[in-house]
Amino acid sequence: MSRRLAALDMAKGTAIFLVVVGHIVSRDDIAPGAEWYADLRAAIYLFHMPLFMALSGMALGLSWRHRAHLSEVGSLVAQRLRQFAVPFFAFALIILAGKFLAQQWVQVDNPPGEFLHSLNLILLTPIQSPSGFLWYLQVLATYYLVMPWLLQASQRWAPWALLLLGVLLQAGDWTPLLSLRLSAEYLPFFAGGMLVGQHWPWVQAHMVPRRSWPLWLLPLVAVVAYSGIASPLPKWLAGALSIPCMLSLHQSVSGRLQTWLTTLGKYTLAIYLMNTAFIGLAKAALKPLIPWEGIWFNMYFVVLCLAGLLLPMVVKQTIARVRPTWANYL
């Protein structure tokens, strides 16, 4: 694997780890005596999704090639939309049905209301639904519906135009319908990621050489700390700083940590789709046995993180052995 792809996979592994850490407790269920987790989650939420979107854009920028015929672009768009739509609709139904069933016996995070109303929320405004995490797939589908055609028209200038458009869109108050507000919010990061991918040799040499990560980490820590101690700074600032920080940092990682983060990076979508379900199941199994408070929360933290990371990987590996084509959607 090339060094640039290794750095991308490891950065995705770190990003999905942060997503899981942010999901182990619902917004209103902080354990007494574990207020430190609320601070940790607030710090993570300042930058983890901008980072995630930038890495997704970087993957597109690295892999894009000009097609000889527009029909090939259409085939690519159709393929990518299918890869997003299948897990979107499958997990919309799985999570909704699972929560309706589970809430008969245990407390459920973000419980559903009436079935058809909840399903309608998932399809039209997923961020406000019982399956709020599905907004990410809807936003990616929106991007891939448009961006391959723009890249085909002008591979050089399309990312710059999208970056400028994304900055201008921040001034608007966009509808949450079909996640358009989130599509506008994260467009600068996705477009910026495409530019990083397209110009990776220059970026690697001049912006994120291997040992430059302390230069990027210090301002990122300063922004996160100031936001927690004083008043919140704009999320775009922490998000923008996190991208060069993570890319430079992961070029210096080696050994077992490199292997572990690269593995997580390869299972990013499976973990993203299933982590909240397995965290919820593990929490439901443990709460009748172990107090949800104080020092016991440290054990919960470790167990729930492991459940959110490892069990989705096991599920994908199992599906890959039984139905390999299904695993392509995870």
Secondary structure, DSSP 8 states (H G I E B T S, - for coil): --HHHHHHHHHHHHHHHHHHHHHSS-TT---TT-HHHHHHHHHHHTTHHHHHHHHHHHHHHHH----SSHHHHHHHHHHHHHHHHHHHHHHHHHHHHHHHHHTTTS--SS---SHHHHHHHHHH-GGGSTTGGGHHHHHHHHHHHHHHHHHHH-TTTHHHHHHHHHHHHTTS----GGGHHHHHHHHHHHHHHHHHHHTHHHHHHHT--GGGHHHHHHHHHHHHHHHHHS----HHHHHHHHHHHHHHHHTS--HHHHHHHHHHHHTHHHHHHHHHHHHHHHHHHHTTTS-SSTTHHHHHHHHHHHHHHHHHHHHHHHHHHH-HHHHTT-
